[in-house]
Amino acid sequence: MTHNIFDSTEARGRSHVVPFRTAGAGSPLFCFPGGGGSVDKFREMAAVLPEGQPVYAIDMEWLCDVEQEFTIEQLALFYLEVIRKIQNSGPYYFCGYSFGALVAYEMAMQLIDDGDCASLVAMLDSPNPAFLSNLSGTDAVQFRKTYLTDRLKKYCDQLLRGDMRAFVGSLLVFIVTHCGRYFMPAIKSGFRMAKKPLPQIFHANDPTTVFLKAWRSYVPGRYAKSLVFFRSQDRGPEYDRDPSMGWGACVMGGVQIHIVPGNHVDMMSMPSVRVIAEKLATYLDNGLNRKESVGTL
């Protein structure tokens, strides 16, 4: 990397924050999006959280267009500066979906080094990047075997049901994730020449993006406190042996696990996201007294 993109005019000239709800007496909940960087994933969740709970989302979509690589540590340092303009000291409430969960985790780590803290780190369906490398050789082979067997069964079931839309979507995600490094540059070039935006399915699963490179290079440190982990019910049987998806190995205070109906994508939409909002409410200011205002499924 020739220079730090977070010191650039483009980075400093943005607000980076989308306020979903500013009114309320409670401490703000700061939400960090997935690999596409868009805050839209949090709109429905913010809408069903209890009234009086301020909610801010961190917009990282601008990073989709940068070519310079960055690290999770750099992101956390930069966005700590951003949120301190809204809340100058802790304790903080963080919620991260997919890639954004790593940013939330690292921010909590850096806060401890600063003598501050996060009261809540809620991670939404994000595996520990070191999960696979921490497995024994035998367990790693079994993990990959279980993954491939499950995906092949899933695709066959979709074909037998005649659900071609689901089949094509699932197959496209699989191909982009595992083979995209070979043809994604050409696809991106084609969309640029056509002056059309790259579809979200490519943004979210492109193995050549700076998001995925940052995810793969991140080695989470040991976190002295606890965290809350939301795992989608359909995440895949390869993770059944460790419901925390690897976080239990580095979170010293323990991982509180909640299973959410649906898969990685639709867990952030109704009705599944109401389950997340209901559980989150119990960890926020006066959450136990306000839980009923969220409603039930």
DRENBAPA-653160 format. One line per field, with one value per residue (C-alpha): residue number from 0; x, y, z. Coordinates in pm, 1 decimal. Layout:
nr	[NUM	...]
c1	[X	...]
c2	[Y	...]
c3	[Z	...]
% end
This chain:
nr	[0	1	2	3	4	5	6	7	8	9	10	11	12	13	14	15	16	17	18	19	20	21	22	23	24	25	26	27	28	29	30	31	32	33	34	35	36	37	38	39	40	41	42	43	44	45	46	47	48	49	50	51	52	53	54	55	56	57	58	59	60	61	62	63	64	65	66	67	68	69	70	71	72	73	74	75	76	77	78	79	80	81	82	83	84	85	86	87	88	89	90	91	92	93	94	95	96	97	98	99	100	101	102	103	104	105	106	107	108	109	110	111	112	113	114	115	116	117	118	119	120	121	122	123	124	125	126	127	128	129	130	131	132	133	134	135	136	137	138	139	140	141	142	143	144	145	146	147	148	149	150	151	152	153	154	155	156	157	158	159	160	161	162	163	164	165	166	167	168	169	170	171	172	173	174	175	176	177	178	179	180	181	182	183	184	185	186	187	188	189	190	191	192	193	194	195	196	197	198	199	200	201	202	203	204	205	206	207	208	209	210	211	212	213	214	215	216	217	218	219	220	221	222	223	224	225	226	227	228	229	230	231	232	233	234	235	236	237	238	239	240	241	242	243	244	245	246	247	248	249	250	251	252	253	254	255	256	257	258	259	260	261	262	263	264	265	266	267	268	269	270	271	272	273	274	275	276	277	278	279	280	281	282	283	284	285	286	287	288	289	290	291	292	293	294	295	296]
c1	[0.0	146.7	-62.1	-333.4	-670.0	-825.2	-610.2	-731.3	-950.9	-1225.9	-1230.3	-1214.5	-1476.1	-1752.7	-1980.1	-1970.3	-2274.7	-2640.3	-2866.3	-3166.3	-3287.2	-3125.9	-3392.5	-3394.3	-3236.9	-3044.9	-2687.5	-2661.0	-2633.0	-2366.7	-2419.8	-2148.5	-2251.8	-2126.8	-1884.6	-2086.5	-2061.1	-2426.9	-2627.7	-2956.2	-2931.7	-3005.9	-3313.3	-3571.2	-3386.1	-3365.2	-3736.3	-3840.2	-3599.8	-3772.4	-3865.5	-3614.2	-3316.4	-3085.5	-2946.2	-2662.4	-2522.7	-2169.3	-2162.1	-1863.9	-1995.6	-1734.6	-1468.8	-1608.7	-1446.9	-1100.9	-810.3	-575.0	-582.9	-665.2	-681.6	-950.8	-726.9	-714.0	-1090.2	-1149.6	-912.1	-1071.2	-1432.0	-1359.8	-1273.0	-1600.0	-1828.8	-1651.4	-1790.5	-2134.5	-2046.5	-1713.7	-1667.5	-1797.4	-1945.1	-2047.4	-2298.7	-2174.0	-2360.3	-2185.8	-2326.1	-2094.7	-1775.5	-1887.2	-1878.7	-1499.9	-1479.7	-1701.8	-1488.4	-1161.1	-1305.3	-1394.0	-1037.3	-890.3	-1121.1	-977.5	-626.9	-751.4	-886.2	-1245.0	-1492.1	-1788.4	-2083.4	-2217.2	-2051.8	-2323.6	-2194.1	-2437.9	-2348.4	-1977.3	-1731.2	-1398.3	-1148.8	-908.8	-1172.8	-1055.8	-684.4	-734.2	-883.7	-676.0	-600.7	-869.0	-1130.7	-1048.0	-1103.7	-1432.9	-1539.3	-1483.6	-1649.7	-1958.3	-1970.5	-1954.7	-2203.2	-2454.3	-2424.0	-2461.6	-2772.8	-2910.4	-2860.3	-3014.1	-3319.4	-3366.1	-3349.1	-3596.1	-3840.0	-3799.3	-3684.7	-3449.5	-3415.1	-3285.6	-3065.0	-2905.0	-2853.2	-2694.9	-2476.1	-2363.4	-2263.9	-2068.2	-1885.2	-1804.6	-1683.5	-1458.3	-1354.1	-1415.6	-1049.9	-1002.7	-1285.1	-1407.8	-1164.7	-1317.4	-1673.9	-1599.0	-1439.9	-1748.0	-1987.1	-1763.7	-1759.5	-2138.2	-2157.1	-2374.2	-2333.9	-2200.1	-2486.4	-2489.0	-2440.5	-2096.0	-2008.9	-2097.2	-1916.2	-1627.0	-1304.3	-1094.4	-1248.9	-1051.2	-1318.3	-1247.0	-871.9	-900.9	-1123.6	-877.8	-576.9	-739.8	-627.7	-860.5	-692.1	-816.3	-1111.5	-1137.3	-1511.4	-1811.7	-1993.6	-2334.1	-2344.7	-2641.5	-2614.8	-2854.7	-3034.7	-2940.1	-2574.2	-2461.5	-2399.4	-2021.9	-2045.7	-2264.6	-1968.1	-1896.5	-2209.9	-1992.5	-1824.1	-1481.2	-1527.3	-1535.4	-1162.0	-1068.5	-1350.2	-1248.6	-1576.8	-1787.7	-2013.3	-2390.0	-2538.5	-2880.7	-3013.2	-3207.1	-3451.4	-3345.8	-3015.2	-2728.5	-2913.3	-3277.7	-3198.4	-3177.4	-3531.2	-3871.9	-3977.8	-3633.0	-3486.0	-3753.9	-3593.1	-3260.3	-3419.2	-3602.5	-3284.2	-3073.7	-3322.0	-3246.0	-2878.9	-2940.3	-3022.1	-3312.9	-3357.2	-3527.9	-3794.9	-3850.9	-3845.3	-4222.6	-4224.5	-4040.8	-4320.9	-4309.5	-4334.1]
c2	[0.0	331.5	550.2	528.4	574.1	685.1	998.0	1087.8	1384.5	1144.3	968.6	1286.5	1460.7	1211.0	1188.6	803.6	790.4	732.1	824.0	593.5	733.2	1016.1	1085.3	892.5	879.5	556.8	517.8	486.7	153.4	172.1	-75.2	-191.8	-341.7	-638.0	-664.3	-443.9	-159.7	-57.1	38.9	-79.6	-416.0	-238.7	-37.8	-297.8	-384.4	-18.1	27.1	-250.4	-172.0	-7.8	358.0	571.6	367.9	583.9	390.1	491.3	290.1	325.6	367.8	180.3	151.5	397.8	133.9	-82.3	154.1	184.1	-17.6	22.4	-257.5	-190.5	-388.1	-445.7	-267.5	42.8	39.3	12.0	297.1	522.5	450.7	493.4	851.9	879.3	752.9	957.8	1265.4	1133.8	970.1	1086.1	808.8	465.0	238.1	177.9	-50.5	-215.7	-438.4	-582.3	-789.4	-1030.8	-836.3	-550.5	-780.0	-797.3	-418.3	-406.1	-671.7	-492.8	-159.9	-319.0	-450.9	-106.6	58.8	-161.4	-50.2	311.5	252.5	261.1	-18.3	-151.4	-271.8	-468.8	-636.2	-810.3	-1011.3	-1120.7	-1444.1	-1378.5	-1670.2	-1616.1	-1577.4	-1805.0	-2076.6	-2310.8	-2260.9	-2344.7	-2685.6	-3000.5	-3155.9	-3420.7	-3167.6	-2934.0	-3214.8	-3306.2	-2938.7	-2909.9	-3245.8	-3146.6	-2810.3	-2959.5	-3237.5	-2989.7	-2746.9	-3020.1	-3150.5	-2796.3	-2737.2	-3073.6	-3000.8	-2665.7	-2833.7	-3105.2	-2839.8	-2652.0	-2341.8	-2219.9	-1871.2	-2005.3	-2258.9	-2002.0	-1759.9	-2025.3	-2155.9	-1805.7	-1733.3	-2060.8	-1991.3	-1628.6	-1721.7	-2007.7	-1913.6	-1540.6	-1448.0	-1568.4	-1385.1	-1104.9	-844.1	-898.4	-880.6	-554.5	-410.8	-503.6	-329.7	-19.2	-3.8	-37.6	235.6	17.6	-62.1	-400.8	-618.8	-665.7	-1042.5	-976.0	-710.0	-938.8	-1251.9	-1120.5	-1285.3	-1010.4	-725.7	-536.8	-638.5	-1010.1	-954.7	-764.8	-1040.6	-1315.5	-1134.0	-1053.4	-1251.1	-1167.8	-1109.2	-1236.6	-1033.6	-1015.0	-948.9	-1135.1	-1095.1	-1177.3	-1392.0	-1428.9	-1725.5	-1787.8	-2120.1	-2218.5	-2119.8	-2472.9	-2800.6	-2753.5	-2514.9	-2738.0	-2865.2	-2507.7	-2287.5	-1984.4	-2029.2	-2005.5	-1706.7	-1914.0	-1975.1	-1608.3	-1453.7	-1499.2	-1376.4	-1624.1	-1611.5	-1581.5	-1751.4	-1685.8	-1877.8	-1668.6	-1820.2	-1804.8	-1782.3	-1533.3	-1290.9	-1304.8	-1300.6	-921.3	-894.0	-946.1	-1162.4	-1296.1	-957.2	-906.0	-1192.7	-1009.4	-680.7	-847.9	-1009.0	-695.3	-490.9	-695.8	-590.4	-216.7	59.2	-55.7	-337.6	-575.2	-311.5	-231.9	-578.7	-599.8	-284.5	-474.4	-722.5	-1093.1	-1309.9]
c3	[0.0	-105.0	123.8	383.9	212.8	541.4	535.4	185.7	99.8	-10.3	327.2	533.5	322.6	401.4	702.6	700.9	929.1	843.5	1136.5	1139.6	1469.7	1668.4	1930.9	2255.9	2597.0	2548.2	2433.8	2052.9	1878.4	1605.5	1320.3	1078.0	740.9	542.2	252.3	16.2	265.1	234.4	541.8	386.5	564.9	894.7	794.3	896.0	1215.9	1318.5	1250.9	1491.0	1774.6	2072.9	2044.6	2228.1	2107.2	1890.0	1594.9	1361.9	1072.2	938.0	559.9	413.7	57.6	-71.2	-4.0	-285.8	-534.5	-380.9	-514.4	-220.7	32.6	395.9	718.9	977.7	1228.1	1006.9	960.2	1334.6	1414.6	1152.9	1249.6	1619.7	1533.1	1338.9	1616.8	1883.8	1711.1	1810.2	2142.8	2282.7	2537.1	2626.0	2708.8	2346.7	2176.6	1855.7	1611.9	1306.0	1022.3	834.5	747.7	971.4	1273.7	1243.7	1249.7	1558.0	1729.9	1654.6	1769.2	2103.3	2127.3	2056.2	2308.2	2582.8	2483.2	2511.7	2862.6	2734.7	2660.5	2465.0	2670.5	2375.3	2078.7	1877.6	1581.8	1311.9	1131.3	1088.1	1114.8	1283.6	993.6	1182.3	1229.7	954.4	1016.4	1383.9	1301.0	1299.0	960.7	1008.4	1123.8	834.4	582.9	750.1	746.6	370.3	302.6	502.4	322.5	-27.9	50.7	192.9	-100.2	-361.7	-185.4	-168.5	-540.9	-630.7	-415.0	-588.9	-929.6	-828.9	-704.7	-1031.2	-844.0	-1115.0	-972.2	-640.9	-818.9	-1048.3	-758.5	-536.3	-815.4	-907.7	-547.1	-532.3	-859.4	-775.7	-427.3	-536.0	-890.0	-904.5	-875.8	-1233.4	-1409.1	-1177.8	-1319.8	-1666.2	-1529.2	-1345.9	-1658.6	-1860.6	-1621.6	-1612.9	-1992.8	-1997.3	-1731.1	-1512.7	-1141.7	-1042.9	-909.1	-532.8	-565.1	-714.2	-457.1	-167.4	-291.1	-500.7	-371.5	-530.6	-328.8	-68.5	183.0	144.5	141.7	469.9	613.0	519.5	664.1	998.4	1302.9	1595.6	1929.0	2261.4	2388.6	2766.8	2779.5	2636.4	2307.7	2163.5	1850.3	1614.3	1381.0	1093.4	1123.2	767.4	793.9	712.4	898.4	866.2	1163.6	1381.2	1583.0	1692.5	1702.6	1785.4	1444.9	1602.4	1834.3	2151.1	2107.6	2152.4	2359.4	2720.7	2869.9	2675.4	2371.2	2409.5	2101.6	1948.0	1646.4	1393.7	1139.5	776.3	594.7	591.7	363.3	470.1	843.5	809.0	668.9	824.7	992.1	1093.5	1178.1	1443.7	1636.5	1624.8	1735.1	2022.3	2153.6	2102.0	2302.7	2613.2	2598.2	2548.6	2800.3	3018.0	2770.8	3010.5	3081.9	2714.2	2559.9	2514.8	2297.1	2022.8	1974.9	1905.0	1595.4]
% end
